[in-house]
């Protein structure tokens, strides 16, 4: 599609340069007290530290996140598994079941127990429990204020004023603690896993900074278990200018090196240390360091350093980095428009750029709650990787996607083994996994297929933003092996002469059909995505100087036409065809997926109207709203695109800190943030040969710089 079939005008694109410092400045976050669901974070993509109103992690119980807290210190590399079990005891074979398919019997990792929503699960065996709970992401350490005698409480804090300055990446907290003024500055080094804290107060000698360490938790949404002090060790070692705590949790080891200018350390328990002060000011840095022998697959070589920077160095490095970061890459300014909603949308955009940079740009695909709290035990979902990180190339930051895209090469052997076990070439990517790429038992995840084309899409975005030669050199094998599996997975026959089907067994992106996985087939979204991605893979073959693969061409051209019922696209071509909850994923066959020969725009327009009129919005997820906006944009309906982004529903709520909470168990949901940025890039910059600013009405004066056109 190259125009606006509805006749709606596109938003105005003005040429005045964007004042990027002012753009970041007007969306600095300020709070004047405890906002329980909305703490503020500093980070670098690999390490994240989330603080309460004191600038530290003093009141974790008042920032609850389901079973745990939002006040965590997490790293992309920080993982743990409980002892006494493992692949030798609990292997995936114990959770594997054979399914009948058109290709014959095929083994799938399954789950005999039950899932009942976010965090709710009833595994049928100890094996299922262990395989779903290990490895889990670990809270690396809790850093907060404490006072001898009477414990600190939120009521001890008054006159609070806390500000997250996006331009410098610095969190400044001013308040009175039991009537005494405190000034705390917190920041994260942009290239080292180091947190800096500067404290100033005439009452500093009356408090201490408490550094405490938990055991790893197997709970669904908690990263810290404080009930097992005998299961791990925390050894204190003196070093010049401070101390080091050497941590051992079964096979997991790491160090925390602390510089404490103006402070002295004492042990207060087996895993608790107090830093006390004699003067009115102190500077602390905490460097979290994983031994080189335990590096996470995909972690950037040379990132780990034994050097412990000082507080001033961290603050200056953070300020220089974030000023550079906001000054380069993509930017959008909506302040000149006439629509009263523009300010709120611009706020969501700016804060989403910051949040995805600190949570979603590490060396592993992120969890849906990023590095702020655990969801699914901190494990990541590869069907969500696109929603977390695809926007980076579109906003001129392909290198931030490439950090986690490189991880796929580390799990190629596991992905090849899965494909081979199912009698297919190439690689089959897992759904819910950890650093090693092992699938998790589930009645849903192993049957999803819409994560399979993602590496092709993501590599294509890198190619468009970073250059063809660069992308081919790094990701050609990833693209070709992914396409080899996809072409072989499609089943010839049953849809007309020469046609190709998907499934069964299969679970569509709309997971409402999990119980029908043994008979589900031909979901509308996946059919279009399969066809488009195989065409892209063929284009990569040509760029590599290779001959086209005839079978890939036959599959791409011969995918089954999606089922149309009552003039609209069904979710899939099997009973119950369409249920009206969860993701309205049939829409995403044109929007998320660029135009293909399979999708008729008029039928999709009718489907969009039908969904908007009749869907159960309480059951949706945060990324559905930007996905709907993409569909409306491709259909030439900018009014609906903007309305979708700002739809006033529970799942489209945005907190003062920029997060998009979903439920009590999912108080943070980064796919909503990343999806917003991908949608806005499409709406503002458009696509190849498409209209200018196709997703904004004429009353929106859109200024943008540095964006890359979508496919």
C-alpha positions as CSV (number, residue, x, y, z in Angstrom):
1,X,0.0,0.0,0.0
2,X,1.4,3.4,-0.9
3,X,-1.4,5.8,-0.1
4,X,-4.4,6.7,2.2
5,X,-7.3,4.7,0.8
6,X,-9.7,6.3,3.3
7,X,-8.7,9.7,2.0
8,X,-7.7,10.9,5.5
9,X,-4.9,13.5,5.4
10,X,-1.5,12.7,6.8
11,X,0.0,14.7,9.6
12,X,2.1,17.7,8.7
13,X,5.8,17.3,8.7
14,X,7.7,20.5,9.6
15,X,11.4,21.1,9.0
16,X,12.4,23.2,12.1
17,X,15.2,21.3,14.0
18,X,14.2,19.6,17.2
19,X,15.6,21.1,20.4
20,X,16.5,17.7,21.8
21,X,17.6,18.9,25.2
22,X,14.3,20.7,25.7
23,X,12.5,17.5,24.5
24,X,14.1,15.4,27.2
25,X,13.9,18.1,29.8
26,X,10.1,18.6,29.6
27,X,9.6,14.9,30.3
28,X,11.9,14.6,33.3
29,X,10.1,12.6,36.0
30,X,9.4,14.3,39.3
31,X,7.7,12.8,42.4
32,X,7.1,14.2,45.8
33,X,6.5,11.0,47.7
34,X,6.2,7.3,47.5
35,X,4.3,6.2,44.4
36,X,4.1,2.5,45.0
37,X,3.9,1.3,41.4
38,X,6.2,3.9,39.9
39,X,9.8,3.9,41.3
40,X,12.6,5.3,39.2
41,X,15.5,3.5,37.6
42,X,19.0,4.1,36.3
43,X,20.8,1.6,34.1
44,X,22.8,0.9,31.0
45,X,20.9,-2.0,29.4
46,X,23.1,-4.6,31.1
47,X,22.6,-3.5,34.7
48,X,19.6,-1.7,36.2
49,X,19.1,-0.2,39.7
50,X,15.6,0.8,40.8
51,X,15.3,3.2,43.7
52,X,12.6,4.5,46.0
53,X,12.0,8.1,47.0
54,X,15.2,8.0,49.1
55,X,17.4,7.4,46.0
56,X,18.2,4.0,47.3
57,X,16.2,0.8,48.1
58,X,15.2,1.7,51.6
59,X,11.5,0.6,51.5
60,X,11.2,-2.4,49.2
61,X,8.0,-3.6,50.9
62,X,6.2,-0.4,49.8
63,X,6.9,-1.0,46.1
64,X,5.4,-4.4,45.9
65,X,5.4,-6.4,42.7
66,X,3.2,-9.5,43.2
67,X,5.5,-11.9,45.1
68,X,8.5,-9.5,45.1
69,X,9.5,-5.9,44.9
70,X,10.1,-3.4,42.2
71,X,13.3,-2.2,44.0
72,X,15.8,-4.6,42.6
73,X,19.4,-4.6,41.3
74,X,19.5,-6.9,38.2
75,X,21.9,-7.6,35.4
76,X,21.4,-9.3,32.1
77,X,24.1,-11.8,33.2
78,X,22.7,-12.5,36.7
79,X,21.2,-16.0,36.8
80,X,20.9,-18.8,39.3
81,X,19.7,-22.4,39.5
82,X,18.9,-24.4,42.6
83,X,21.2,-27.3,43.4
84,X,20.8,-31.0,43.4
85,X,18.9,-31.2,40.1
86,X,19.5,-30.3,36.5
87,X,19.6,-31.7,33.0
88,X,21.0,-34.9,34.3
89,X,18.1,-35.4,36.6
90,X,15.3,-33.3,35.1
91,X,15.6,-33.3,31.3
92,X,13.1,-32.1,28.8
93,X,12.5,-35.8,27.9
94,X,10.3,-36.0,31.0
95,X,8.1,-33.2,29.6
96,X,8.0,-34.4,25.9
97,X,4.9,-35.7,24.3
98,X,4.4,-37.0,20.7
99,X,1.8,-35.3,18.6
100,X,0.3,-36.5,15.4
101,X,1.0,-34.1,12.5
102,X,0.6,-34.3,8.7
103,X,4.3,-35.2,8.7
104,X,3.8,-38.0,11.1
105,X,4.5,-38.3,14.8
106,X,6.5,-35.3,16.1
107,X,7.8,-34.8,19.7
108,X,7.0,-31.5,21.5
109,X,7.9,-30.2,24.9
110,X,4.6,-30.1,26.7
111,X,3.2,-29.7,30.2
112,X,0.8,-32.0,31.9
113,X,0.0,-29.4,34.6
114,X,-2.0,-26.3,34.1
115,X,-1.4,-22.6,33.5
116,X,-3.9,-20.1,34.9
117,X,-2.7,-16.7,33.9
118,X,0.2,-14.6,34.9
119,X,2.1,-16.5,37.6
120,X,-0.7,-19.0,38.1
121,X,0.5,-22.5,37.4
122,X,0.1,-26.0,38.7
123,X,2.9,-28.3,37.4
124,X,2.1,-32.0,37.4
125,X,5.6,-33.1,38.5
126,X,8.7,-32.0,40.2
127,X,10.4,-32.1,36.8
128,X,8.0,-29.6,35.3
129,X,8.4,-27.3,38.3
130,X,12.2,-27.4,38.2
131,X,12.4,-26.9,34.4
132,X,10.0,-23.9,34.5
133,X,11.8,-22.3,37.5
134,X,15.5,-22.8,36.6
135,X,17.5,-20.9,35.7
136,X,15.9,-17.7,37.3
137,X,17.2,-14.2,37.3
138,X,18.7,-13.0,40.5
139,X,18.4,-9.8,42.6
140,X,22.2,-9.1,42.9
141,X,21.9,-6.9,46.1
142,X,19.7,-4.6,48.1
143,X,21.2,-1.2,48.9
144,X,19.2,1.1,51.2
145,X,19.3,3.4,54.2
146,X,19.0,2.0,57.8
147,X,19.2,3.5,61.2
148,X,20.2,1.9,64.5
149,X,17.5,1.3,67.1
150,X,14.2,2.3,65.6
151,X,13.8,1.1,61.9
152,X,13.2,3.6,59.3
153,X,9.6,3.9,57.9
154,X,8.1,5.9,55.1
155,X,6.5,8.1,57.7
156,X,10.1,9.3,58.6
157,X,10.4,10.8,55.1
158,X,8.9,14.3,54.5
159,X,9.3,17.2,52.0
160,X,10.4,14.8,49.3
161,X,11.3,15.9,45.9
162,X,12.9,13.4,43.5
163,X,13.8,14.1,39.9
164,X,15.0,11.8,37.1
165,X,16.9,14.0,34.7
166,X,16.8,12.2,31.4
167,X,19.4,14.4,29.8
168,X,22.1,13.3,32.3
169,X,20.6,9.9,33.4
170,X,20.9,11.1,37.0
171,X,18.4,10.6,39.8
172,X,18.4,13.4,42.4
173,X,16.5,12.9,45.7
174,X,16.0,15.6,48.3
175,X,14.0,15.0,51.4
176,X,13.9,15.2,55.2
177,X,14.6,12.0,57.1
178,X,13.3,12.3,60.6
179,X,13.4,16.1,60.1
180,X,17.0,16.2,58.8
181,X,17.7,17.2,55.2
182,X,19.2,14.6,52.9
183,X,20.5,15.0,49.3
184,X,21.2,11.8,47.4
185,X,22.4,11.5,43.8
186,X,22.2,8.1,42.0
187,X,23.5,7.1,38.6
188,X,24.7,4.1,36.5
189,X,27.9,4.0,34.5
190,X,27.1,3.7,30.8
191,X,29.7,1.0,30.1
192,X,30.5,-0.6,33.4
193,X,28.1,-2.4,35.7
194,X,28.6,0.3,38.4
195,X,26.1,2.2,40.5
196,X,27.2,5.5,42.1
197,X,25.6,7.1,45.1
198,X,26.6,10.6,46.5
199,X,25.1,11.3,49.9
200,X,25.0,14.7,51.7
201,X,23.3,15.4,55.1
202,X,24.1,16.9,58.4
203,X,22.6,13.7,59.9
204,X,24.6,11.3,57.8
205,X,26.4,9.9,60.8
206,X,23.1,8.8,62.3
207,X,22.3,6.4,59.5
208,X,24.1,3.7,57.5
209,X,23.8,2.3,54.0
210,X,22.8,-1.4,54.2
211,X,24.1,-3.8,51.6
212,X,22.2,-7.1,51.8
213,X,22.2,-10.2,49.6
214,X,19.4,-12.8,49.0
215,X,19.3,-16.4,47.7
216,X,17.8,-17.0,44.3
217,X,14.0,-17.4,44.2
218,X,12.1,-20.0,42.2
219,X,8.8,-18.1,42.7
220,X,7.1,-16.8,39.5
221,X,7.6,-13.1,40.1
222,X,10.3,-12.8,42.8
223,X,14.0,-12.5,42.3
224,X,15.0,-12.7,46.0
225,X,14.6,-15.4,48.6
226,X,15.6,-14.1,52.1
227,X,14.6,-17.3,53.9
228,X,17.7,-19.5,53.2
229,X,20.8,-17.8,54.7
230,X,22.6,-21.1,54.9
231,X,22.3,-21.9,51.2
232,X,24.8,-19.2,50.0
233,X,27.8,-17.3,51.1
234,X,28.9,-13.7,51.2
235,X,32.6,-13.3,51.9
236,X,34.0,-9.9,52.8
237,X,37.4,-8.9,51.5
238,X,39.2,-5.6,52.1
239,X,40.5,-3.6,49.2
240,X,42.1,-0.2,48.8
241,X,39.5,2.4,49.2
242,X,36.7,0.0,50.1
243,X,35.9,-3.7,50.1
244,X,34.6,-6.6,48.0
245,X,31.9,-9.1,48.7
246,X,32.4,-12.4,47.0
247,X,29.1,-14.1,46.4
248,X,28.5,-17.9,45.9
249,X,25.1,-19.3,45.3
250,X,25.6,-23.0,44.2
251,X,27.2,-22.8,40.8
252,X,26.6,-19.0,40.5
253,X,29.4,-16.7,41.6
254,X,29.9,-12.9,41.3
255,X,31.5,-10.0,43.1
256,X,30.4,-6.6,44.3
257,X,33.3,-4.2,44.7
258,X,32.5,-1.2,46.7
259,X,34.4,2.1,46.9
260,X,33.4,4.0,50.1
261,X,34.9,7.4,50.3
262,X,33.9,8.7,53.7
263,X,32.5,5.4,55.0
264,X,33.5,2.3,56.9
265,X,32.1,-1.2,56.5
266,X,31.1,-3.7,59.2
267,X,29.4,-7.1,58.9
268,X,25.9,-7.1,60.4
269,X,24.8,-10.7,59.4
270,X,25.8,-13.6,57.2
271,X,24.7,-11.6,54.1
272,X,24.3,-8.1,55.4
273,X,26.9,-5.2,55.6
274,X,26.6,-1.7,57.0
275,X,28.5,1.3,55.7
276,X,28.7,4.0,58.3
277,X,29.9,7.6,58.1
278,X,31.5,10.1,60.3
279,X,31.1,13.3,58.2
280,X,28.3,15.0,56.4
281,X,29.1,13.7,52.9
282,X,30.1,10.4,51.3
283,X,30.5,8.9,47.9
284,X,29.9,5.2,47.2
285,X,30.2,3.1,44.1
286,X,29.0,-0.5,43.7
287,X,30.5,-2.5,40.8
288,X,28.8,-5.8,40.1
289,X,31.2,-8.1,38.4
290,X,30.6,-11.6,36.9
291,X,33.8,-13.7,36.6
292,X,34.9,-14.2,33.0
293,X,34.5,-18.0,33.4
294,X,30.8,-17.6,34.1
295,X,29.9,-15.1,31.4
296,X,26.5,-15.3,30.0
297,X,26.4,-16.5,26.3
298,X,26.1,-13.4,24.1
299,X,27.6,-11.0,26.7
300,X,29.8,-8.5,24.9
301,X,33.4,-9.5,25.2
302,X,35.6,-7.2,27.3
303,X,32.6,-5.7,29.0
304,X,33.6,-7.1,32.4
305,X,36.3,-5.1,34.1
306,X,38.0,-5.4,37.5
307,X,38.4,-1.6,37.7
308,X,36.2,0.1,40.3
309,X,35.4,3.6,39.1
310,X,34.8,6.5,41.6
311,X,31.6,8.3,42.1
312,X,32.6,11.4,40.1
313,X,33.7,9.3,37.1
314,X,30.3,7.5,37.1
315,X,28.3,10.7,37.3
316,X,30.3,12.4,34.6
317,X,30.3,9.4,32.3
318,X,26.5,9.0,32.7
319,X,25.9,12.7,32.0
320,X,28.1,12.6,28.9
321,X,26.6,9.4,27.6
322,X,23.0,10.5,28.0
323,X,23.6,13.9,26.4
324,X,25.1,12.2,23.4
325,X,22.4,9.6,23.3
326,X,19.5,12.1,23.2
327,X,21.4,14.3,20.7
328,X,21.8,11.5,18.2
329,X,19.6,8.9,16.6
330,X,15.9,9.4,16.1
331,X,13.7,12.0,17.7
332,X,10.0,13.1,17.5
333,X,8.6,16.4,18.7
334,X,4.8,16.7,18.9
335,X,4.7,20.0,20.8
336,X,3.5,22.2,17.9
337,X,0.3,20.2,17.2
338,X,-3.2,21.3,17.9
339,X,-4.4,18.1,19.5
340,X,-4.5,18.2,23.3
341,X,-3.4,14.6,23.5
342,X,0.0,15.3,21.9
343,X,1.7,16.1,25.1
344,X,0.8,12.8,26.7
345,X,1.8,10.8,23.6
346,X,5.1,12.6,23.5
347,X,5.7,11.9,27.2
348,X,5.1,8.2,26.6
349,X,7.5,8.2,23.6
350,X,10.3,10.0,25.4
351,X,10.0,7.8,28.6
352,X,9.7,4.7,26.5
353,X,13.0,5.5,24.7
354,X,14.7,5.8,28.1
355,X,13.2,2.7,29.6
356,X,13.9,0.5,26.7
357,X,17.5,1.7,26.6
358,X,18.1,0.7,30.2
359,X,16.0,-2.4,30.3
360,X,16.0,-3.9,26.7
361,X,19.4,-3.2,25.2
362,X,21.5,-5.8,27.0
363,X,23.3,-8.9,25.8
364,X,20.2,-11.1,26.2
365,X,16.6,-10.6,25.1
366,X,14.9,-9.0,28.1
367,X,12.1,-10.4,30.4
368,X,8.8,-8.7,29.9
369,X,9.4,-6.8,33.1
370,X,12.9,-6.0,32.0
371,X,15.6,-5.6,34.8
372,X,13.1,-4.1,37.3
373,X,11.4,-7.2,38.7
374,X,11.0,-10.8,37.7
375,X,8.2,-12.1,35.5
376,X,8.2,-15.8,34.6
377,X,11.2,-15.9,36.9
378,X,13.1,-13.4,34.7
379,X,13.1,-15.7,31.7
380,X,12.5,-14.1,28.4
381,X,10.0,-14.8,25.7
382,X,11.3,-14.8,22.2
383,X,8.0,-13.9,20.6
384,X,8.3,-10.7,22.6
385,X,11.8,-9.9,21.5
386,X,10.5,-8.0,18.5
387,X,8.3,-5.9,20.7
388,X,11.2,-5.1,23.1
389,X,13.8,-4.2,20.6
390,X,12.7,-3.9,16.9
391,X,12.3,-0.1,17.4
392,X,16.0,0.4,18.0
393,X,17.0,0.3,14.3
394,X,13.9,2.3,13.4
395,X,15.1,5.1,15.8
396,X,18.7,5.0,14.4
397,X,20.1,2.7,17.2
398,X,20.7,-0.7,15.4
399,X,23.6,-1.4,17.7
400,X,21.3,-1.7,20.7
401,X,19.3,-4.4,19.0
402,X,22.5,-6.1,17.9
403,X,23.6,-6.7,21.4
404,X,20.8,-9.3,22.0
405,X,20.5,-10.4,18.4
406,X,24.0,-11.8,18.7
407,X,22.7,-14.2,21.4
408,X,20.8,-16.3,18.8
409,X,24.2,-17.5,17.5
410,X,25.0,-18.8,21.0
411,X,21.9,-21.1,21.0
412,X,22.1,-22.3,17.4
413,X,23.1,-25.8,18.5
414,X,20.0,-26.1,20.8
415,X,17.7,-24.6,18.1
416,X,19.1,-27.0,15.5
417,X,18.6,-30.0,17.8
418,X,14.9,-29.0,18.3
419,X,14.4,-28.8,14.5
420,X,16.2,-32.1,13.9
421,X,14.1,-33.9,16.6
422,X,11.0,-32.7,14.8
423,X,12.4,-34.0,11.5
424,X,13.2,-30.6,10.0
425,X,16.2,-28.7,8.8
426,X,17.4,-25.3,10.1
427,X,16.6,-24.0,13.5
428,X,13.4,-23.9,15.6
429,X,13.6,-21.1,18.2
430,X,12.3,-21.7,21.7
431,X,9.6,-19.5,23.3
432,X,10.2,-19.2,27.1
433,X,13.9,-19.6,27.8
434,X,17.0,-18.4,29.7
435,X,20.6,-17.8,28.7
436,X,21.1,-21.4,27.5
437,X,18.2,-21.5,25.1
438,X,16.4,-24.4,26.6
439,X,12.6,-24.5,26.1
440,X,10.3,-24.5,29.1
441,X,7.5,-27.0,29.6
442,X,4.2,-25.4,28.7
443,X,0.9,-26.2,26.9
444,X,1.4,-23.0,24.9
445,X,5.0,-21.9,24.4
446,X,6.5,-24.9,22.5
447,X,3.6,-24.7,20.1
448,X,3.9,-21.1,19.2
449,X,5.4,-20.3,15.8
450,X,5.2,-16.6,15.4
451,X,8.6,-16.1,17.0
452,X,10.2,-18.1,14.2
453,X,10.3,-15.3,11.6
454,X,11.4,-12.7,14.1
455,X,15.2,-13.1,13.5
456,X,14.6,-12.5,9.8
457,X,12.6,-9.3,10.5
458,X,15.1,-8.1,13.1
459,X,18.1,-8.8,10.9
460,X,16.3,-7.0,8.0
461,X,15.8,-3.9,10.3
462,X,19.5,-3.9,11.1
463,X,20.3,-4.1,7.4
464,X,18.2,-1.1,6.6
465,X,19.7,0.9,9.5
466,X,23.3,-0.2,9.6
467,X,24.0,-1.2,6.0
468,X,23.7,-4.3,3.8
469,X,27.3,-5.5,4.1
470,X,27.3,-5.2,7.8
471,X,24.1,-7.1,8.2
472,X,25.0,-9.9,5.7
473,X,28.4,-10.4,7.4
474,X,26.8,-10.9,10.8
475,X,23.4,-12.4,10.3
476,X,23.2,-14.2,7.0
477,X,23.5,-17.6,8.6
478,X,20.8,-16.7,11.1
479,X,18.4,-15.6,8.4
480,X,19.0,-18.6,6.1
481,X,18.7,-21.3,8.8
482,X,15.5,-19.7,10.1
483,X,14.1,-19.7,6.6
484,X,15.1,-23.3,6.0
485,X,13.0,-24.4,9.0
486,X,10.1,-22.2,8.1
487,X,9.9,-23.5,4.5
488,X,10.0,-27.1,5.7
489,X,7.6,-26.6,8.5
490,X,4.8,-25.5,6.1
491,X,2.8,-28.5,5.0
492,X,1.9,-28.9,1.3
493,X,-1.6,-29.9,0.4
494,X,-5.0,-29.6,2.0
495,X,-5.6,-26.0,0.8
496,X,-5.9,-26.4,-2.9
497,X,-3.4,-27.5,-5.5
498,X,0.1,-26.6,-4.5
499,X,-1.0,-24.7,-1.3
500,X,0.8,-24.7,2.0
501,X,-0.6,-24.8,5.6
502,X,0.7,-24.2,9.1
503,X,-0.1,-26.7,11.8
504,X,-1.3,-28.7,13.5
505,X,-0.2,-28.8,16.3
506,X,0.1,-25.1,16.8
507,X,-0.9,-22.2,19.1
508,X,-1.5,-18.9,17.4
509,X,-0.2,-15.6,18.7
510,X,-3.7,-15.2,20.2
511,X,-3.1,-17.8,22.9
512,X,-6.8,-18.3,23.6
513,X,-6.6,-21.5,21.4
514,X,-4.1,-23.3,23.5
515,X,-6.5,-26.1,24.3
516,X,-7.1,-26.6,20.6
517,X,-3.4,-26.9,19.8
518,X,-3.7,-30.4,18.4
519,X,-6.1,-29.3,15.7
520,X,-5.3,-25.5,15.2
521,X,-4.1,-24.5,11.8
522,X,-3.6,-21.6,9.5
523,X,-3.8,-18.5,11.8
524,X,-4.2,-15.4,9.7
525,X,-1.3,-13.5,11.2
526,X,1.2,-16.3,11.0
527,X,0.3,-17.1,7.3
528,X,1.1,-13.6,6.2
529,X,4.2,-13.4,8.4
530,X,5.5,-16.7,7.0
531,X,5.0,-15.5,3.4
532,X,6.6,-12.1,3.9
533,X,9.6,-13.4,5.9
534,X,10.4,-16.1,3.3
535,X,10.4,-13.4,0.6
536,X,12.8,-11.4,2.7
537,X,15.1,-14.4,3.1
538,X,15.1,-14.9,-0.7
539,X,16.2,-11.3,-1.0
540,X,19.0,-11.9,1.4
541,X,20.1,-14.9,-0.8
542,X,20.3,-12.6,-3.8
543,X,22.3,-10.0,-1.8
544,X,24.7,-12.8,-0.9
545,X,25.1,-13.8,-4.5
546,X,23.3,-17.1,-4.0
547,X,20.7,-18.6,-6.3
548,X,17.1,-18.4,-5.1
549,X,15.8,-21.4,-3.2
550,X,12.9,-22.8,-5.3
551,X,11.1,-24.4,-2.4
552,X,11.1,-21.2,-0.3
553,X,9.6,-19.4,-3.3
554,X,6.9,-22.0,-3.6
555,X,6.0,-21.8,0.0
556,X,6.0,-18.0,0.1
557,X,3.8,-17.8,-2.9
558,X,1.6,-20.7,-2.0
559,X,0.6,-20.0,1.6
560,X,-3.0,-20.7,2.3
561,X,-5.4,-17.8,2.0
562,X,-6.6,-16.8,5.5
563,X,-10.2,-17.7,6.3
564,X,-12.8,-15.0,5.8
565,X,-16.1,-15.4,7.7
566,X,-18.9,-12.9,7.6
567,X,-16.7,-10.5,5.6
568,X,-13.8,-10.4,8.2
569,X,-10.7,-12.4,8.8
570,X,-11.0,-15.2,11.2
571,X,-8.3,-15.8,13.7
572,X,-7.6,-19.3,12.3
573,X,-9.0,-21.9,9.9
574,X,-10.2,-24.3,12.6
575,X,-13.0,-24.2,15.2
576,X,-13.6,-22.0,17.2
577,X,-12.2,-19.8,14.4
578,X,-12.4,-16.5,16.4
579,X,-12.8,-15.8,20.0
580,X,-12.9,-12.2,21.1
581,X,-10.3,-12.0,23.9
582,X,-6.5,-11.8,24.2
583,X,-4.7,-10.5,21.1
584,X,-6.7,-9.6,18.0
585,X,-3.8,-11.0,16.1
586,X,-5.6,-11.4,12.8
587,X,-5.2,-7.6,12.4
588,X,-1.5,-7.8,12.6
589,X,-1.3,-9.7,9.2
590,X,-1.3,-6.2,7.7
591,X,0.3,-3.6,10.0
592,X,3.0,-5.5,11.9
593,X,3.5,-7.5,8.7
594,X,4.0,-5.3,5.6
595,X,1.6,-5.8,2.6
596,X,1.6,-9.3,1.2
597,X,-0.4,-11.0,-1.6
598,X,-2.4,-12.9,1.1
599,X,-4.1,-9.9,2.7
600,X,-6.9,-7.9,1.1
601,X,-6.9,-4.3,2.5
602,X,-10.7,-4.0,2.2
603,X,-11.3,-7.1,4.2
604,X,-8.7,-6.0,6.8
605,X,-10.4,-2.7,7.1
606,X,-13.7,-4.4,7.8
607,X,-11.8,-6.6,10.3
608,X,-10.4,-3.6,12.1
609,X,-13.9,-2.0,12.4
610,X,-15.2,-5.3,13.8
611,X,-12.5,-5.7,16.4
612,X,-12.8,-2.1,17.6
613,X,-16.5,-2.6,18.0
614,X,-16.6,-6.0,19.6
615,X,-13.4,-6.9,21.4
616,X,-12.9,-7.7,25.1
617,X,-10.3,-5.0,25.9
618,X,-9.7,-6.1,29.5
619,X,-8.1,-9.3,28.1
620,X,-5.7,-7.5,25.8
621,X,-2.0,-6.8,26.4
622,X,0.0,-3.5,26.2
623,X,1.5,-4.2,22.8
624,X,-1.9,-4.7,21.2
625,X,-2.6,-1.0,21.1
626,X,0.5,-0.1,19.1
627,X,-0.1,-3.1,16.9
628,X,-3.6,-1.9,16.1
629,X,-2.1,1.5,15.4
630,X,0.2,-0.1,12.8
631,X,-2.7,-1.8,11.1
632,X,-4.7,1.5,11.0
633,X,-1.6,3.3,9.6
634,X,-1.1,0.8,6.8
635,X,-4.8,1.1,6.0
636,X,-4.6,4.9,5.7
637,X,-6.6,5.7,8.9
638,X,-4.4,8.0,11.0
639,X,-7.3,9.0,13.3
640,X,-7.8,5.4,14.4
641,X,-4.0,4.9,14.7
642,X,-3.7,7.7,17.2
643,X,-6.9,6.7,19.0
644,X,-5.5,3.1,19.4
645,X,-2.3,4.4,21.0
646,X,-4.2,6.5,23.5
647,X,-7.2,4.2,24.1
648,X,-8.4,4.6,27.7
649,X,-8.3,1.0,28.9
650,X,-6.7,-0.7,31.9
651,X,-4.0,-2.4,29.8
652,X,-3.1,0.9,28.1
653,X,-2.4,2.8,31.4
654,X,0.9,4.6,31.6
655,X,2.4,5.5,35.0
656,X,4.4,8.7,35.9
657,X,7.6,6.7,35.4
658,X,6.6,5.7,31.9
659,X,5.8,2.1,32.6
660,X,2.8,0.3,31.2
661,X,1.4,-2.0,33.9
662,X,-0.9,-4.9,33.1
663,X,-1.9,-6.7,36.3
664,X,-0.7,-6.9,39.9
665,X,1.6,-9.7,38.7
666,X,2.8,-7.6,35.8
667,X,3.3,-4.1,37.2
668,X,5.9,-3.4,34.5
669,X,5.5,-4.4,30.8
670,X,8.2,-3.4,28.4
671,X,6.6,-4.8,25.2
672,X,4.1,-2.0,25.5
673,X,6.9,0.6,25.5
674,X,8.8,-1.0,22.7
675,X,5.7,-1.5,20.7
676,X,4.7,2.1,21.1
677,X,8.1,3.2,19.6
678,X,7.9,0.8,16.7
679,X,4.3,2.0,15.9
680,X,5.2,5.7,16.2
681,X,8.2,5.2,13.9
682,X,5.9,3.7,11.3
683,X,3.3,6.4,11.8
684,X,5.9,9.2,11.5
685,X,8.4,8.0,9.0
686,X,6.3,5.5,7.0
687,X,7.6,2.7,4.9
688,X,9.2,2.2,1.5
689,X,7.4,4.3,-1.1
690,X,4.7,5.1,1.4
691,X,3.2,8.5,2.3
692,X,4.9,10.9,4.7
693,X,3.7,10.8,8.3
694,X,1.0,8.3,7.4
695,X,-0.2,7.6,10.9
696,X,-0.9,11.2,12.2
697,X,-3.9,13.4,11.3
698,X,-3.3,16.8,9.8
699,X,-3.8,18.6,13.1
700,X,-0.7,16.9,14.4
701,X,2.4,18.9,13.5
702,X,5.0,16.2,13.6
703,X,8.7,16.9,13.6
704,X,11.0,14.0,13.4
705,X,14.7,13.4,12.8
706,X,16.8,10.3,12.3
707,X,14.0,7.8,11.9
708,X,14.4,4.8,9.4
709,X,11.6,3.8,7.1
710,X,9.9,0.5,8.0
711,X,9.7,-2.3,5.5
